[in-house]
């Protein structure tokens, strides 16, 4: 290489290096919107359900698969806890995910907002309509009060015995109860 080509290469490299931050800024992810979060939730849930054998899983394993996929997608979205809780509530209202799935995701991804999700009218209405329930507890972690999901219960089934001796027994939580999303089909 000649001295001129070395100098020209150095100048080109310096110009490229000074432009690199602008290129990085141009490639940043678009801003998080309620619509984009709804799409994120729906895509993640559908992706979990597209895994081989999903339809044969127990309700508890379906819940775990959907929760893991949606939680990871929301955590990677860069959305705030407030945006995540609003998106989860909207997803329940639209029938994209079940109320228990929304609560369990909020407990994992945005625990400071989990109680808000659990108390939202769309969430409580779906739980009541399907005969399911969720119990939350408040804990203090590092001086911050957060809500922790204690249990999800499915619709109660009748216990053994005659009519006078029936006791309600909790059934496993069904993540597809009250959901119109296609991933809950066969």
C-alpha positions in Angstrom: 0.0 0.0 0.0 1.1 3.5 -0.7 1.2 6.3 1.8 -1.7 8.0 0.1 -3.9 4.9 0.2 -3.1 4.4 3.9 -4.1 8.0 4.6 -7.3 7.7 2.5 -8.2 4.4 4.3 -7.6 6.2 7.7 -9.9 9.1 6.7 -12.6 6.8 5.4 -12.4 4.8 8.6 -12.6 7.9 10.7 -15.6 9.2 8.7 -17.3 5.8 9.0 -16.7 5.7 12.8 -18.2 9.1 13.3 -21.3 8.1 11.3 -21.7 4.8 13.1 -23.6 6.2 16.0 -26.1 7.8 13.6 -26.5 4.4 11.8 -27.2 2.8 15.2 -29.8 5.4 16.0 -31.5 4.8 12.7 -31.7 1.1 13.4 -33.3 1.4 16.9 -36.6 -0.5 17.4 -39.8 1.4 16.9 -41.5 2.9 19.9 -43.8 0.5 21.8 -47.5 1.1 21.2 -50.6 -0.6 22.6 -51.2 -2.1 19.2 -47.6 -3.4 18.9 -47.9 -5.0 22.4 -51.2 -6.7 21.5 -49.5 -8.1 18.4 -46.5 -9.2 20.6 -48.8 -11.0 23.0 -50.9 -12.7 20.3 -47.8 -13.8 18.3 -46.0 -15.1 21.4 -49.1 -17.1 22.5 -49.6 -18.5 19.0 -45.9 -19.4 18.8 -46.1 -21.3 22.0 -49.2 -23.2 20.7 -47.5 -24.0 17.4 -45.0 -26.1 19.2 -45.4 -29.8 18.5 -47.6 -31.6 21.0 -49.1 -28.4 22.5 -52.7 -29.6 22.1 -51.8 -32.8 24.1 -50.3 -30.9 27.1 -52.1 -30.7 30.4 -53.7 -27.3 31.2 -50.8 -26.6 33.7 -48.2 -27.2 31.0 -50.2 -25.1 28.4 -50.3 -22.3 31.0 -46.5 -22.6 31.5 -45.8 -22.6 27.8 -48.0 -19.6 27.0 -46.7 -17.7 30.1 -43.1 -18.3 29.2 -43.5 -17.3 25.6 -45.5 -14.1 26.3 -43.4 -13.1 29.3 -40.2 -13.4 27.3 -41.7 -11.4 24.4 -43.0 -8.6 26.7 -39.7 -8.4 28.6 -37.8 -8.1 25.3 -40.2 -5.4 24.0 -38.8 -2.7 26.1 -42.3 -1.7 27.3 -42.8 -0.2 30.8 -44.6 -2.0 33.5 -47.6 0.3 33.0 -47.7 -0.5 29.3 -47.4 -4.2 29.9 -50.2 -4.2 32.4 -52.5 -2.2 30.1 -51.7 -4.6 27.2 -52.4 -7.6 29.3 -55.8 -6.2 30.4 -56.6 -5.4 26.8 -55.6 -8.9 25.7 -57.9 -10.4 28.2 -60.8 -8.1 27.1 -60.2 -9.1 23.5 -60.0 -12.8 24.3 -56.4 -13.2 23.2 -55.3 -14.6 26.5 -57.1 -15.8 29.6 -57.3 -13.8 32.8 -55.1 -16.2 34.7 -52.5 -16.1 32.0 -52.5 -12.3 32.2 -52.2 -12.3 36.0 -49.4 -14.9 35.9 -47.5 -13.0 33.3 -47.9 -9.7 35.2 -46.6 -11.4 38.3 -43.5 -12.5 36.4 -42.8 -9.5 34.2 -44.3 -6.5 36.1 -45.0 -7.6 39.7 -45.6 -4.1 40.8 -48.6 -4.0 38.4 -49.9 -7.6 39.0 -52.6 -6.5 41.4 -53.8 -3.9 39.0 -54.1 -6.6 36.3 -55.9 -8.9 38.7 -58.4 -6.2 39.7 -59.2 -5.0 36.2 -62.9 -5.4 35.3 -62.1 -7.3 32.1 -60.0 -9.8 34.1 -62.4 -10.3 37.0 -65.3 -10.6 34.6 -63.5 -13.4 32.7 -62.6 -15.2 35.8 -66.2 -15.1 37.1 -67.6 -16.1 33.7 -65.5 -19.2 33.6 -65.8 -20.1 37.3 -62.1 -19.7 37.8 -60.2 -17.7 40.4 -56.8 -16.2 41.1 -55.4 -15.3 44.6 -52.8 -12.6 45.0 -50.6 -11.8 48.0 -48.6 -8.6 48.6 -44.9 -9.0 49.5 -42.2 -6.5 50.1 -39.1 -7.0 48.0 -36.3 -4.6 48.6 -38.6 -2.1 50.2 -41.0 -2.2 47.2 -44.5 -3.7 47.6 -45.3 -6.1 44.9 -48.1 -8.5 44.2 -47.4 -12.2 44.0 -49.7 -14.8 42.4 -50.5 -17.4 45.0 -52.8 -19.7 43.1 -54.9 -20.1 40.0 -57.9 -22.4 40.4 -60.1 -23.8 37.7 -63.9 -24.2 37.8 -64.9 -26.2 40.8 -66.1 -29.8 40.3 -68.5 -31.6 42.6 -66.9 -33.8 45.2 -67.8 -37.4 45.9 -71.0 -38.4 47.8 -74.6 -37.6 47.5 -76.3 -34.2 47.1 -76.1 -33.5 50.9 -72.4 -34.5 50.9 -71.0 -32.6 47.9 -68.0 -30.4 48.4 -66.5 -28.2 45.7 -63.0 -29.4 44.7 -60.8 -27.1 42.7 -60.0 -28.2 39.2 -56.7 -27.4 37.5 -56.6 -23.9 36.0 -57.4 -24.0 32.2 -55.5 -21.3 30.3 -58.0 -21.6 27.4 -61.2 -21.1 29.4 -63.0 -18.0 28.1 -60.5 -17.5 25.3 -61.4 -17.2 21.6 -57.7 -17.2 20.4 -57.0 -19.8 17.8 -54.1 -21.3 19.8 -56.6 -22.8 22.2 -58.2 -24.9 19.5 -57.2 -28.5 18.8 
